[in-house]
Amino acid sequence: MPLARLLAYARRHRGTIWAASACSIINKIFDIAPEVLIGVAVDVVVSGRTPLSRLGIADRGAQLAVLAALTVLIWVLESTFQYLYQLRWRLLAQTLQHELRLDAWRHVQRLDMSWFEDRRAGDLTAALNDDVNQLERFLDNGANSLIQTAATVVLIGGIFFWIAPQVAVLAMAPIPFIVAGAFWYERRAEPLYAAVRERAALISARLSGDVSGIATIKSFAAEERELEAVRRDSLDYGEANARAIRVSSAFIPLIRMAVLAGFVATLIVGGRMAIAGTLAVGSFGVLVFLTQRLLWPLTGLAETVDQYQRAMASTKRVLDLLDAPIALDERGARLSRAEVRGELRFEDVRFSYPGREPALSGIALTVPAGTTAAFVGATGSGKTTLAKLVLRFHDPQAGIVRLDGRALTTLDARDLRAVIGFVSQESYLFHGTARENIAYGDPSKPFAAVAAAAKAAEAHDFISALPQGYDTLIGERGVKLSGGQRQRLALARAVLKDPAILLLDEATSAVDNETEAAIQRSLARIAVGRTTLVIAHRLSTIVKADRIFVLDSGRVAESGTHAELLARGGAYAALWRVQTGTETVSAARAGRGPDAP
């Protein structure tokens, strides 16, 4: 049940919840009190026989003066407690939505990469933003409404039974039907609002994806097609909302009829008792006033329950994020940069993605500390999967990956990643300045260090030529830069980290030949004293590697230096001849030489 899960999550705020609830109830007590005073005032005018006269205040004028003073005091107290309950509920709403969003995002960041690969970014954004805000809106108003409605029934019911039990039974007779209707509505509305939140998440995901892919949309002139897709998603959301609205709209008129029945019963039966003299005129007036105060707020129960159902549907989505199991335990022995030499060893490592062929099938290799190892092979041969295992984005299903003899699974994953500088084929750049992106790993780094890293990555010249130099905003994902510029900025970010291990996954794929040559010169300097793993399709970038591993279908097909592999005349030599223009692609794939028929 979402409410029970929410209360369990909010247990640290129980004191605030109780205090806010108490303020809501006390406010309702003072809110109802003026109606009782009106009845007493009527009796003062009609007969002068009131509780005040029994207290020794016989003069009617004095009684009215006392009632006036009590009215002022009650209104002041009612306003005071209204301020207090609004303050407490709204501050609780702000605090809880803040903590829930942070806790959910903290938990999500600990989930393994496969969890993200199965979900759309828009769905996650909708849960962390729209759904959390929906809960905040309910706590702002809905929680207080539920508490005050319950308090109204109890307080006014008690007054009714004290003044005229016979009338109380008739006036309160509709309440069981109203409550039963509310529960019926809750059961009907729950799946409807769950569907509404799902449709809202789909719209968010669609728009988020379209904004990220706007260049592709424009390049294919697909604006109208994407607009039509958004239109369909929006219509689906509207239809889901309409189904929920039809149910909620039918509830209020039914409650109005129940309120009418209770009011008519009080008017007729209470009036006859007043005429017969068995009920004081003032008491009859109190009952008439309180009947509406008792039953009319229940007409808002449908709207409050509507808010509640929307909030609970949203709460379930957010709490489901918090309950998502963490498949990869990232805790382990602490690791410092100073103690890392950088030797990597793969011992019969096997890994496969769910529902797919094995990506790695018994990889066994060693990369000595301080050396440069390159991995080449066709798409899908397992190169990027190796990088993911080194970063512990995934753990192998069999075998062991070791760093300096220690299994990666025994190390703290954050410490491990802190000693690795990773540059991928499509490195993500944040919306900010060039300097902020380079210093992302450690924003406290001085400008001199940032500039030095940029120079090492051959990025200093183009950054200096930007309108504001290092303080130029580069746009989300570095949209204002060319592909090669983005890649060099990402490389500078990794260099500034001063990692023990440098991991480059097609890091020079988006640069021209001249820039590539410059980066290669930089890498020759950067790689000194650190282990460097290079994943490459362009073999010209790895000719100076200490060892080259050729992967094929998740296995090491051959390994050696560039010269050794060329002399061997195997798969690597065939790929080299293709890339240097001395052999056709089809012959290389078939494993034949350039003269094969």
RODO-2510 file (C-alpha; in nm, 4 decimals, decimal comma):
residues 597
     n   res          X          Y          Z
     1     m     0,0000     0,0000     0,0000
     2     p     0,1625     0,3303    -0,1089
     3     l     0,0489     0,5254     0,2016
     4     a     0,1978     0,2688     0,4406
     5     r     0,5216     0,2713     0,2386
     6     l     0,5286     0,6522     0,2451
     7     l     0,4722     0,6652     0,6233
     8     a     0,7479     0,4101     0,6724
     9     y     0,9803     0,6214     0,4600
    10     a     0,8836     0,9404     0,6509
    11     r     0,9288     0,7887     0,9979
    12     r     1,2074     1,0380     1,0769
    13     h     0,9423     1,3126     1,0483
    14     r     0,6810     1,1536     1,2737
    15     g     0,7112     1,4380     1,5253
    16     t     0,6384     1,6961     1,2554
    17     i     0,3475     1,4896     1,1207
    18     w     0,1919     1,4615     1,4677
    19     a     0,2419     1,8338     1,5344
    20     a     0,0915     1,9326     1,1990
    21     s    -0,2031     1,6970     1,2559
    22     a    -0,2615     1,8417     1,6043
    23     c    -0,2639     2,1958     1,4633
    24     s    -0,5166     2,0879     1,1976
    25     i    -0,7477     1,9367     1,4605
    26     i    -0,7198     2,2318     1,7018
    27     n    -0,7906     2,4716     1,4147
    28     k    -1,1048     2,2748     1,3301
    29     i    -1,2210     2,2907     1,6951
    30     f    -1,1980     2,6692     1,6919
    31     d    -1,3511     2,6766     1,3431
    32     i    -1,6663     2,4994     1,4681
    33     a    -1,6938     2,6918     1,7980
    34     p    -1,8529     3,0117     1,6508
    35     e    -2,1632     2,8125     1,5429
    36     v    -2,2086     2,6981     1,9011
    37     l    -2,1742     3,0580     2,0224
    38     i    -2,4399     3,1656     1,7692
    39     g    -2,6822     2,9206     1,9273
    40     v    -2,6010     3,0533     2,2738
    41     a    -2,6507     3,4108     2,1478
    42     v    -2,9954     3,3195     2,0128
    43     d    -3,0931     3,1754     2,3525
    44     v    -2,9657     3,4961     2,5225
    45     v    -3,1957     3,7067     2,3064
    46     v    -3,4958     3,4713     2,3295
    47     s    -3,4908     3,3688     2,6949
    48     g    -3,1685     3,4640     2,8668
    49     r    -3,1359     3,1077     2,9949
    50     t    -2,7902     2,9946     2,8835
    51     p    -2,4831     2,8245     3,0327
    52     l    -2,3590     3,1776     3,1107
    53     s    -2,6621     3,2512     3,3269
    54     r    -2,5910     2,9376     3,5248
    55     l    -2,2406     3,0725     3,5814
    56     g    -2,3879     3,3816     3,7504
    57     i    -2,3949     3,6211     3,4543
    58     a    -2,7657     3,7052     3,4546
    59     d    -2,7646     4,0313     3,2569
    60     r    -2,8269     3,9632     2,8864
    61     g    -2,6049     4,2491     2,7760
    62     a    -2,3199     4,1105     2,9854
    63     q    -2,3772     3,7669     2,8359
    64     l    -2,3562     3,9102     2,4824
    65     a    -2,0369     4,0953     2,5787
    66     v    -1,8832     3,7706     2,7055
    67     l    -1,9893     3,5943     2,3845
    68     a    -1,8334     3,8728     2,1771
    69     a    -1,5051     3,8448     2,3691
    70     l    -1,5070     3,4665     2,3279
    71     t    -1,5725     3,5070     1,9548
    72     v    -1,2713     3,7375     1,9149
    73     l    -1,0510     3,4981     2,1127
    74     i    -1,1721     3,1977     1,9107
    75     w    -1,1107     3,3724     1,5785
    76     v    -0,7612     3,4715     1,6858
    77     l    -0,6826     3,1154     1,7953
    78     e    -0,8370     2,9697     1,4802
    79     s    -0,6220     3,1992     1,2637
    80     t    -0,3133     3,1191     1,4697
    81     f    -0,3541     2,7438     1,4322
    82     q    -0,4409     2,7821     1,0643
    83     y    -0,1068     2,9561     1,0180
    84     l     0,0664     2,6845     1,2192
    85     y    -0,0841     2,3885     1,0328
    86     q    -0,0220     2,5474     0,6928
    87     l     0,3349     2,6253     0,7914
    88     r     0,4031     2,2759     0,9238
    89     w     0,2344     2,0860     0,6402
    90     r     0,3973     2,2934     0,3687
    91     l     0,7425     2,2798     0,5246
    92     l     0,6972     1,9038     0,5653
    93     a     0,5958     1,8824     0,1980
    94     q     0,9065     2,0741     0,0929
    95     t     1,1356     1,8705     0,3164
    96     l     0,9874     1,5344     0,2208
    97     q     0,9879     1,5974    -0,1530
    98     h     1,3475     1,7191    -0,1287
    99     e     1,4617     1,4134     0,0669
   100     l     1,2620     1,1717    -0,1475
   101     r     1,4058     1,3123    -0,4694
   102     l     1,7620     1,3034    -0,3337
   103     d     1,7277     0,9560    -0,1823
   104     a     1,5749     0,8204    -0,5022
   105     w     1,8502     0,9745    -0,7162
   106     r     2,1198     0,8569    -0,4744
   107     h     1,9796     0,5026    -0,4988
   108     v     1,9398     0,5188    -0,8764
   109     q     2,3033     0,6214    -0,9149
   110     r     2,4047     0,3016    -0,7349
   111     l     2,2130     0,0782    -0,9746
   112     d     2,4124    -0,1128    -1,2323
   113     m     2,4333     0,0026    -1,5918
   114     s     2,2051    -0,2723    -1,7207
   115     w     1,9191    -0,1152    -1,5217
   116     f     1,9654     0,2112    -1,7119
   117     e     1,9973     0,0327    -2,0429
   118     d     1,6438    -0,1069    -1,9993
   119     r     1,4815     0,2301    -1,9208
   120     r     1,4179     0,5599    -2,0914
   121     a     1,5639     0,8766    -1,9441
   122     g     1,2268     1,0525    -1,9709
   123     d     1,0557     0,7942    -1,7484
   124     l     1,3189     0,8444    -1,4818
   125     t     1,2981     1,2227    -1,5102
   126     a     0,9186     1,2136    -1,4748
   127     a     0,9395     1,0015    -1,1603
   128     l     1,2049     1,2187    -0,9947
   129     n     1,0373     1,5453    -1,0883
   130     d     0,6658     1,5290    -1,1756
   131     d     0,5776     1,2432    -0,9425
   132     v     0,7650     1,3901    -0,6463
   133     n     0,5934     1,7245    -0,7091
   134     q     0,2545     1,5496    -0,7125
   135     l     0,3234     1,4200    -0,3624
   136     e     0,4246     1,7700    -0,2534
   137     r     0,0930     1,9122    -0,3765
   138     f    -0,1017     1,6550    -0,1753
   139     l     0,0920     1,7263     0,1442
   140     d     0,0401     2,0996     0,0946
   141     n    -0,3401     2,0710     0,1116
   142     g    -0,4793     1,7198     0,0822
   143     a    -0,3431     1,5743     0,4070
   144     n    -0,4878     1,8608     0,6100
   145     s    -0,8245     1,8250     0,4330
   146     l    -0,8474     1,4555     0,5210
   147     i    -0,7606     1,5185     0,8870
   148     q    -0,9996     1,8117     0,9213
   149     t    -1,2828     1,6205     0,7550
   150     a    -1,2396     1,3359     1,0038
   151     a    -1,2160     1,5863     1,2924
   152     t    -1,5357     1,7584     1,1723
   153     v    -1,7304     1,4339     1,1776
   154     v    -1,6110     1,3439     1,5275
   155     l    -1,6526     1,6917     1,6835
   156     i    -1,9871     1,7824     1,5301
   157     g    -2,1181     1,4304     1,5842
   158     g    -2,0345     1,4662     1,9530
   159     i    -2,2166     1,8029     1,9746
   160     f    -2,5205     1,6555     1,7970
   161     f    -2,5483     1,3636     2,0344
   162     w    -2,5053     1,5993     2,3305
   163     i    -2,7837     1,8368     2,2154
   164     a    -3,0343     1,6032     2,0466
   165     p    -2,9486     1,2355     2,0015
   166     q    -3,2607     1,1727     1,7895
   167     v    -3,1630     1,4412     1,5389
   168     a    -2,8000     1,3267     1,5465
   169     v    -2,8925     0,9808     1,4241
   170     l    -3,0830     1,1247     1,1271
   171     a    -2,8246     1,3917     1,0449
   172     m    -2,5376     1,1458     1,0479
   173     a    -2,7190     0,8667     0,8655
   174     p    -2,5756     0,9682     0,5240
   175     i    -2,2146     0,9483     0,6501
   176     p    -2,1747     0,5678     0,6123
   177     f    -2,2950     0,5981     0,2520
   178     i    -2,0562     0,8845     0,1855
   179     v    -1,7619     0,6935     0,3337
   180     a    -1,8550     0,3767     0,1457
   181     g    -1,8752     0,5830    -0,1712
   182     a    -1,5308     0,7275    -0,1012
   183     f    -1,3800     0,3792    -0,0648
   184     w    -1,5596     0,2655    -0,3784
   185     y    -1,4189     0,5660    -0,5590
   186     e    -1,0701     0,4945    -0,4221
   187     r    -1,0763     0,1387    -0,5558
   188     r    -1,2025     0,2532    -0,8940
   189     a    -0,9654     0,5490    -0,9164
   190     e    -0,6383     0,3784    -0,8141
   191     p    -0,5702     0,1933    -1,1417
   192     l    -0,7025     0,4880    -1,3418
   193     y    -0,4539     0,7308    -1,1876
   194     a    -0,1729     0,4785    -1,2165
   195     a    -0,2468     0,4785    -1,5893
   196     v    -0,2476     0,8609    -1,5905
   197     r     0,1012     0,8729    -1,4369
   198     e     0,2278     0,6133    -1,6856
   199     r     0,0962     0,8217    -1,9761
   200     a     0,2542     1,1346    -1,8269
   201     a     0,5881     0,9543    -1,8063
   202     l     0,5568     0,8492    -2,1724
   203     i     0,5063     1,2109    -2,2784
   204     s     0,8045     1,3196    -2,0721
   205     a     1,0180     1,0456    -2,2239
   206     r     0,9054     1,1348    -2,5761
   207     l     0,9803     1,5059    -2,5356
   208     s     1,3121     1,4408    -2,3618
   209     g     1,4230     1,2108    -2,6417
   210     d     1,3109     1,4544    -2,9102
   211     v     1,4976     1,7450    -2,7513
   212     s     1,8148     1,5350    -2,7322
   213     g     1,7719     1,4208    -3,0916
   214     i     1,6552     1,7493    -3,2436
   215     a     1,9450     1,7578    -3,4889
   216     t     1,8528     1,4134    -3,6208
   217     i     1,4846     1,5105    -3,6410
   218     k     1,5699     1,8169    -3,8471
   219     s     1,8167     1,6352    -4,0683
   220     f     1,5480     1,3829    -4,1653
   221     a     1,2774     1,6515    -4,1916
   222     a     1,0784     1,4454    -3,9413
   223     e     0,9274     1,7355    -3,7450
   224     e     0,5688     1,6562    -3,8448
   225     r     0,6120     1,2859    -3,7697
   226     e     0,7479     1,3601    -3,4244
   227     l     0,4716     1,6149    -3,3665
   228     e     0,2184     1,3480    -3,4575
   229     a     0,3810     1,1064    -3,2097
   230     v     0,3599     1,3690    -2,9348
   231     r    -0,0019     1,4358    -3,0333
   232     r    -0,0877     1,0651    -2,9964
   233     d     0,0866     1,0433    -2,6580
   234     s    -0,0887     1,3608    -2,5432
   235     l    -0,4263     1,2249    -2,6545
   236     d    -0,3580     0,8994    -2,4689
   237     y    -0,2773     1,1016    -2,1570
   238     g    -0,5979     1,3049    -2,2011
   239     e    -0,8079     0,9902    -2,2454
   240     a    -0,6567     0,8288    -1,9353
   241     n    -0,7265     1,1471    -1,7393
   242     a    -1,0801     1,1640    -1,8790
   243     r    -1,1561     0,8126    -1,7517
   244     a    -1,0436     0,9165    -1,4035
   245     i    -1,2370     1,2444    -1,4245
   246     r    -1,5600     1,0657    -1,5218
   247     v    -1,5403     0,8561    -1,2064
   248     s    -1,4567     1,1521    -0,9792
   249     s    -1,7223     1,3759    -1,1376
   250     a    -1,9971     1,1247    -1,0599
   251     f    -1,8990     1,1113    -0,6929
   252     i    -1,9706     1,4752    -0,5956
   253     p    -2,3387     1,4875    -0,7089
   254     l    -2,4101     1,1660    -0,5167
   255     i    -2,2590     1,3161    -0,2016
   256     r    -2,4685     1,6310    -0,2499
   257     m    -2,7830     1,4192    -0,2402
   258     a    -2,6659     1,2554     0,0815
   259     v    -2,5954     1,5988     0,2330
   260     l    -2,9418     1,7159     0,1295
   261     a    -3,1044     1,4164     0,3016
   262     g    -2,9220     1,4893     0,6280
   263     f    -3,0054     1,8598     0,6179
   264     v    -3,3759     1,7999     0,5468
   265     a    -3,3962     1,5490     0,8315
   266     t    -3,2403     1,7975     1,0750
   267     l    -3,4680     2,0781     0,9553
   268     i    -3,7907     1,8803     0,9925
   269     v    -3,7257     1,6733     1,3039
   270     g    -3,5280     1,9447     1,4886
   271     g    -3,7844     2,2094     1,3934
   272     r    -4,0725     2,0026     1,5272
   273     m    -3,8828     1,9499     1,8535
   274     a    -3,8219     2,3272     1,8846
   275     i    -4,1888     2,3997     1,8162
   276     a    -4,2888     2,1422     2,0761
   277     g    -4,0512     2,3039     2,3285
   278     t    -3,8367     1,9951     2,3767
   279     l    -3,5427     2,1648     2,2056
   280     a    -3,4198     2,5181     2,2736
   281     v    -3,4432     2,7575     1,9798
   282     g    -3,0712     2,8312     2,0054
   283     s    -2,9903     2,4606     2,0057
   284     f    -3,2063     2,4149     1,6941
   285     g    -3,0101     2,6940     1,5261
   286     v    -2,6845     2,5238     1,6214
   287     l    -2,8045     2,1958     1,4704
   288     v    -2,9080     2,3614     1,1434
   289     f    -2,5742     2,5383     1,1120
   290     l    -2,3729     2,2334     1,2109
   291     t    -2,5579     1,9991     0,9765
   292     q    -2,4084     2,1810     0,6842
   293     r    -2,0739     2,2105     0,8630
   294     l    -2,0900     1,8339     0,9194
   295     l    -2,1973     1,7149     0,5770
   296     w    -2,0949     1,9837     0,3329
   297     p    -1,7174     1,9375     0,3781
   298     l    -1,7741     1,5785     0,2716
   299     t    -1,8567     1,7060    -0,0772
   300     g    -1,4885     1,7986    -0,0971
   301     l    -1,3947     1,4460     0,0013
   302     a    -1,4057     1,3401    -0,3621
   303     e    -1,1572     1,6103    -0,4615
   304     t    -0,9361     1,5263    -0,1637
   305     v    -0,9471     1,1564    -0,2434
   306     d    -0,8756     1,2506    -0,6046
   307     q    -0,5608     1,4335    -0,4872
   308     y    -0,4775     1,1401    -0,2643
   309     q    -0,5037     0,8879    -0,5460
   310     r    -0,2893     1,0977    -0,7789
   311     a    -0,0319     1,1387    -0,5023
   312     m    -0,0286     0,7688    -0,4142
   313     a     0,0109     0,6691    -0,7794
   314     s     0,3096     0,9042    -0,8000
   315     t     0,4445     0,7910    -0,4626
   316     k     0,4388     0,4283    -0,5743
   317     r     0,6480     0,5121    -0,8813
   318     v     0,9086     0,6987    -0,6749
   319     l     0,9219     0,4394    -0,3967
   320     d     0,9558     0,1666    -0,6593
   321     l     1,2757     0,3439    -0,7663
   322     l     1,3971     0,3313    -0,4059
   323     d     1,3119    -0,0395    -0,3901
   324     a     1,4880    -0,1283    -0,7163
   325     p     1,7393    -0,3990    -0,6198
   326     i     2,1070    -0,3165    -0,6430
   327     a     2,2473    -0,6051    -0,8431
   328     l     2,6075    -0,4927    -0,8167
   329     d     2,7445    -0,4379    -0,4661
   330     e     2,9847    -0,1463    -0,5090
   331     r     3,1154    -0,1597    -0,1529
   332     g     3,4534    -0,3115    -0,0843
   333     a     3,8066    -0,2472     0,0319
   334     r     3,9177     0,1137     0,0019
   335     l     4,1690     0,2008    -0,2668
   336     s     4,3954     0,5040    -0,2935
   337     r     4,5715     0,6441    -0,5982
   338     a     4,9125     0,6088    -0,4334
   339     e     4,8866     0,2311    -0,3900
   340     v     4,7847     0,1521    -0,7476
   341     r     5,0562     0,0267    -0,9817
   342     g     4,8126    -0,0517    -1,2619
   343     e     4,8569    -0,4179    -1,3547
   344     l     4,5354    -0,5628    -1,4980
   345     r     4,4738    -0,9317    -1,5370
   346     f     4,1734    -1,1104    -1,6886
   347     e     4,1406    -1,4713    -1,5757
   348     d     3,9019    -1,6773    -1,7923
   349     v     3,6475    -1,3918    -1,7896
   350     r     3,3027    -1,4633    -1,9287
   351     f     3,0140    -1,2223    -1,9665
   352     s     2,6885    -1,1990    -2,1592
   353     y     2,4094    -0,9436    -2,1713
   354     p     2,0561    -1,0685    -2,0932
   355     g     1,9019    -1,2494    -2,3882
   356     r     2,2110    -1,2165    -2,6072
   357     e     2,5043    -1,4244    -2,7209
   358     p     2,8119    -1,4209    -2,4914
   359     a     3,0082    -1,0967    -2,5250
   360     l     3,3207    -1,2476    -2,3655
   361     s     3,4006    -1,6177    -2,3775
   362     g     3,6968    -1,7003    -2,1585
   363     i     3,9186    -1,3927    -2,1943
   364     a     4,2614    -1,4493    -2,0383
   365     l     4,5238    -1,1766    -2,0705
   366     t     4,7559    -0,9543    -1,8659
   367     v     4,8369    -0,5865    -1,9053
   368     p     5,1562    -0,5082    -1,7083
   369     a     5,1596    -0,1897    -1,5009
   370     g     5,2702     0,1201    -1,6888
   371     t     5,2266    -0,0312    -2,0353
   372     t     4,9924     0,0509    -2,3213
   373     a     4,7598    -0,2230    -2,4399
   374     a     4,5358    -0,1893    -2,7436
   375     f     4,2226    -0,3893    -2,8249
   376     v     4,1007    -0,4183    -3,1807
   377     g     3,8408    -0,6278    -3,3569
   378     a     3,5122    -0,6129    -3,5387
   379     t     3,2036    -0,4481    -3,3883
   380     g     3,0576    -0,6795    -3,1244
   381     s     3,3847    -0,8595    -3,0581
   382     g     3,3791    -0,7586    -2,6897
   383     k     3,6141    -0,4590    -2,6756
   384     t     3,3771    -0,2140    -2,5030
   385     t     3,2533    -0,4879    -2,2697
   386     l     3,6109    -0,5270    -2,1440
   387     a     3,6160    -0,1550    -2,0653
   388     k     3,2869    -0,1821    -1,8761
   389     l     3,4249    -0,4662    -1,6643
   390     v     3,7376    -0,2647    -1,5794
   391     l     3,5141     0,0229    -1,4665
   392     r     3,2861    -0,2207    -1,2814
   393     f     2,9812    -0,1051    -1,4707
   394     h     2,9229    -0,4799    -1,4794
   395     d     3,0843    -0,7760    -1,3020
   396     p     3,1847    -1,0893    -1,4939
   397     q     2,9513    -1,3864    -1,4645
   398     a     3,2554    -1,6138    -1,4486
   399     g     3,6252    -1,5566    -1,4066
   400     i     3,8035    -1,2706    -1,2318
   401     v     3,9371    -0,9288    -1,3297
   402     r     4,2263    -0,8253    -1,1048
   403     l     4,4010    -0,4958    -1,0404
   404     d     4,7479    -0,5441    -0,8931
   405     g     4,6435    -0,8955    -0,7930
   406     r     4,3210    -0,7889    -0,6161
   407     a     3,9844    -0,8912    -0,7603
   408     l     3,7892    -0,5852    -0,8695
   409     t     3,4781    -0,7234    -0,7007
   410     t     3,6522    -0,6883    -0,3631
   411     l     3,7323    -0,3184    -0,4166
   412     d     3,5180    -0,0144    -0,3539
   413     a     3,3779     0,0703    -0,6974
   414     r     3,3948     0,4477    -0,6465
   415     d     3,7580     0,4271    -0,5395
   416     l     3,8323     0,2072    -0,8401
   417     r     3,6735     0,4525    -1,0833
   418     a     3,8565     0,7385    -0,9138
   419     v     4,1902     0,5951    -1,0311
   420     i     4,0694     0,5411    -1,3890
   421     g     4,0505     0,8129    -1,6521
   422     f     3,7804     0,7119    -1,9017
   423     v     3,7199     0,8699    -2,2406
   424     s     3,4500     0,7063    -2,4510
   425     q     3,3589     0,7419    -2,8149
   426     e     3,0683     0,9712    -2,7197
   427     s     3,1865     1,1342    -2,3989
   428     y     2,9144     1,3384    -2,2313
   429     l     2,9761     1,7092    -2,1798
   430     f     2,7590     1,9072    -1,9399
   431     h     2,5927     2,2407    -2,0009
   432     g     2,8539     2,4759    -1,8603
   433     t     3,1843     2,6352    -1,9495
   434     a     3,4841     2,4643    -2,1057
   435     r     3,6721     2,5092    -1,7790
   436     e     3,3919     2,3548    -1,5726
   437     n     3,3789     2,0515    -1,8002
   438     i     3,7533     1,9918    -1,7853
   439     a     3,7547     2,0303    -1,4065
   440     y     3,4408     1,8178    -1,3625
   441     g     3,6286     1,5495    -1,1687
   442     d     3,7670     1,8041    -0,9223
   443     p     3,6192     2,1572    -0,9489
   444     s     3,8757     2,2854    -0,6959
   445     k     4,1635     2,2410    -0,9417
   446     p     4,3411     2,5714    -1,0180
   447     f     4,3179     2,7217    -1,3636
   448     a     4,6840     2,6445    -1,4324
   449     a     4,6155     2,2721    -1,3935
   450     v     4,3070     2,2973    -1,6170
   451     a     4,5057     2,4751    -1,8877
   452     a     4,7893     2,2225    -1,8613
   453     a     4,5438     1,9344    -1,9103
   454     a     4,3934     2,1135    -2,2106
   455     k     4,7374     2,1585    -2,3625
   456     a     4,8169     1,7911    -2,3088
   457     a     4,4970     1,7019    -2,4946
   458     e     4,5722     1,9519    -2,7760
   459     a     4,2590     2,1483    -2,6713
   460     h     4,4154     2,4711    -2,5428
   461     d     4,4369     2,6489    -2,8774
   462     f     4,0757     2,6034    -2,9826
   463     i     3,9465     2,6817    -2,6301
   464     s     4,1501     3,0040    -2,6237
   465     a     3,9940     3,1013    -2,9570
   466     l     3,6375     3,0706    -2,8187
   467     p     3,4537     3,4015    -2,7475
   468     q     3,5133     3,3852    -2,3708
   469     g     3,7977     3,1368    -2,3789
   470     y     3,7757     2,8834    -2,0966
   471     d     3,4649     3,0598    -1,9637
   472     t     3,2665     3,0025    -2,2839
   473     l     2,9396     2,8094    -2,2408
   474     i     2,9588     2,5049    -2,4659
   475     g     2,5897     2,4060    -2,4489
   476     e     2,4272     2,0824    -2,3407
   477     r     2,6311     1,7830    -2,4600
   478     g     2,8830     2,0327    -2,5989
   479     v     2,6493     2,1151    -2,8867
   480     k     2,8429     2,4352    -2,9708
   481     l     3,1631     2,2388    -3,0385
   482     s     3,2673     2,0119    -3,3215
   483     g     3,3004     1,6388    -3,2651
   484     g     3,6790     1,6599    -3,2486
   485     q     3,6658     1,9510    -3,0049
   486     r     3,4278     1,7614    -2,7774
   487     q     3,6592     1,4625    -2,7815
   488     r     3,9652     1,6692    -2,6929
   489     l     3,7761     1,8384    -2,4096
   490     a     3,6787     1,4963    -2,2738
   491     l     4,0393     1,3823    -2,3011
   492     a     4,1561     1,6915    -2,1102
   493     r     3,9011     1,6069    -1,8389
   494     a     4,0527     1,2595    -1,8024
   495     v     4,4092     1,3960    -1,8039
   496     l     4,3333     1,6440    -1,5251
   497     k     4,2208     1,3524    -1,3115
   498     d     4,5807     1,2183    -1,3181
   499     p     4,4601     0,8568    -1,3219
   500     a     4,6688     0,5483    -1,2636
   501     i     4,4861     0,3843    -1,5546
   502     l     4,3834     0,5649    -1,8726
   503     l     4,1006     0,3953    -2,0609
   504     l     4,0291     0,5229    -2,4126
   505     d     3,7302     0,3761    -2,5962
   506     e     3,7538     0,5064    -2,9540
   507     a     3,8692     0,8375    -2,8052
   508     t     4,0095     0,9696    -3,1336
   509     s     3,7331     0,8469    -3,3614
   510     a     3,5806     1,1926    -3,4131
   511     v     3,8970     1,3885    -3,4950
   512     d     4,0699     1,4639    -3,8198
   513     n     4,4072     1,3179    -3,9132
   514     e     4,6021     1,6258    -3,8067
   515     t     4,4301     1,6420    -3,4672
   516     e     4,4700     1,2695    -3,4267
   517     a     4,8415     1,2994    -3,4794
   518     a     4,8567     1,5787    -3,2226
   519     i     4,6598     1,3725    -2,9719
   520     q     4,8856     1,0743    -3,0332
   521     r     5,1852     1,2891    -2,9458
   522     s     5,0075     1,4002    -2,6308
   523     l     4,9122     1,0450    -2,5377
   524     a     5,2748     0,9379    -2,5745
   525     r     5,3577     1,1868    -2,2988
   526     i     5,0449     1,1243    -2,0906
   527     a     5,0851     0,7461    -2,0943
   528     v     5,4276     0,7562    -1,9312
   529     g     5,4068     0,6000    -1,5858
   530     r     5,0487     0,4843    -1,6154
   531     t     4,8641     0,1861    -1,7600
   532     t     4,6803     0,2777    -2,0784
   533     l     4,4082     0,0716    -2,2436
   534     v     4,3142     0,1799    -2,5950
   535     i     4,0116     0,0453    -2,7808
   536     a     4,0405     0,1367    -3,1463
   537     h     3,9061     0,0705    -3,4914
   538     r     4,1674     0,2901    -3,6615
   539     l     4,4829     0,0814    -3,6333
   540     s     4,7041     0,3807    -3,7069
   541     t     4,6312     0,5065    -3,3544
   542     i     4,7771     0,2015    -3,1784
   543     v     5,0876     0,1073    -3,3765
   544     k     5,3119     0,2078    -3,0843
   545     a     5,1186     0,0090    -2,8215
   546     d     5,3273    -0,2291    -2,6122
   547     r     5,0822    -0,5069    -2,6887
   548     i     4,7839    -0,5388    -2,9205
   549     f     4,5025    -0,7866    -2,8548
   550     v     4,2809    -0,8849    -3,1463
   551     l     3,9350    -0,9916    -3,0273
   552     d     3,6969    -1,2090    -3,2231
   553     s     3,3568    -1,3176    -3,0903
   554     g     3,4566    -1,2560    -2,7309
   555     r     3,7919    -1,4324    -2,7489
   556     v     4,1529    -1,3276    -2,7982
   557     a     4,2308    -1,4351    -3,1524
   558     e     4,5922    -1,3161    -3,1449
   559     s     4,8175    -1,0733    -2,9620
   560     g     5,1578    -0,9119    -3,0004
   561     t     5,3220    -0,5886    -3,1063
   562     h     5,2257    -0,4171    -3,4308
   563     a     5,5344    -0,5536    -3,6066
   564     e     5,4858    -0,9045    -3,4697
   565     l     5,1225    -0,9183    -3,5779
   566     l     5,2007    -0,7924    -3,9253
   567     a     5,4745    -1,0540    -3,9599
   568     r     5,2314    -1,3228    -3,8447
   569     g     4,9997    -1,2463    -4,1362
   570     g     4,6802    -1,3181    -3,9440
   571     a     4,3601    -1,1243    -3,8780
   572     y     4,5413    -0,8094    -3,7640
   573     a     4,7604    -0,8052    -4,0741
   574     a     4,4521    -0,8409    -4,2919
   575     l     4,2804    -0,5493    -4,1139
   576     w     4,5950    -0,3392    -4,1523
   577     r     4,6091    -0,4049    -4,5263
   578     v     4,2434    -0,3038    -4,5575
   579     q     4,2953     0,0235    -4,3714
   580     t     4,6101     0,1068    -4,5659
   581     g     4,4385     0,0301    -4,8963
   582     t     4,6332    -0,2799    -4,9970
   583     e     4,3506    -0,5317    -4,9583
   584     t     3,9760    -0,5359    -5,0154
   585     v     3,7388    -0,5479    -4,7213
   586     s     3,5719    -0,8675    -4,8424
   587     a     3,9041    -1,0477    -4,8643
   588     a     4,0026    -0,9365    -4,5150
   589     r     3,6757    -1,0628    -4,3727
   590     a     3,7238    -1,3925    -4,5452
   591     g     4,0754    -1,4182    -4,4026
   592     r     4,2325    -1,4236    -4,7500
   593     g     4,5264    -1,2334    -4,8863
   594     p     4,5058    -0,9547    -5,1441
   595     d     4,5786    -1,1910    -5,4300
   596     a     4,3055    -1,4404    -5,3448
   597     p     4,0691    -1,5070    -5,6360
***
